[in-house]
Amino acid sequence: MTRRATITPFCAARARVLLGSFILIPALVPAAPVAALPDADAILRRAFEEYRARSSESSVAMTVHRPQWERHLEMRVWTRGEDDALVRFVAPPKDAGNATLKVGENIWVFNPKLNQVIKLPVSMMSQSWMGSDFSYNDLSKSEELLEWYTHRLTGTEQSAGHTVWTIESLPREGAPVVWGKVTVKIRDDEVLSEETFFDQDLKPVRHMQTDKVGPLGGRPYPLTMTMHPVDSPGQWTRIETLEGQFDRQLPEYLFTLSNLQYPRE
């Protein structure tokens, strides 16, 4: 005769407790923390600070390319903080001695053939510099983008072993700026890899691409950058940083009008 299993009230109660424990276990395990999105303002500011440093001294070559001709120039560049910079051309001979000085919001140019210093309006900083596709603001990474635009993170991707963030920058209301939008791509080592400039109708006008990244002054640095006007195929300007040092103590006289006209560096 087959014996039938008997479930006592005690066993049934114990089973209900165990079953309830298994149901509760997932609720008791803490959920994995959700990673906070990187701050677009902080990413952009770090990239600019790495590019400019507290001070810098560099040798730079610039190639201006047009379908019918090409022009090569060489210059020495000194920067101090966010607002001060001196650029002096050293080649070719016909351009040697031409120089640009920026101190705060003031900018001057020196023409050695005329032996004359001319002060330029601030608006000229957004215009073509020395006939190239770069503006002075592009080269100096001025505070304009940081100060007069709001920034938001719009994308993240992986490229060449790096996380790359895409940041969209829109002008603040009433901001005295040229561009209606700027998009920037920045790597996780603070190297600026791409930049696109849009007009007030939000149509792309210029695109800057970092072509080569390498060590410079103890940091990864965009050694070669090329600016392309969107509507002018076959036209571009390339900037190559040949050598450079960062965070050096620079003499005060460097960023003066007297040194602009009568160089002592």
Secondary structure, 3 states (H helix, E strand, C coil): CCCCCCCCHHHHHHHHHHHHHHHHHHHHCCCCCCCCCCCHHHHHHHHHHHHHCCEEEEEEEEEEEECCEEEEEEEEEEEECCCEEEEEEEECCCCCCCEEEEECCEEEEEECCCCEEEEECHHHHHCECCCCCCEHHHHHCCCHHHHHEEEEEEEEEEECCEEEEEEEEEECCCCCCCCCEEEEEEECCCCEEEEEEECCCCCEEEEEEEEEEEEECCEEEEEEEEEEECCCCCCEEEEEEEEEEECCCCCHHHHCHHHHHCCCC
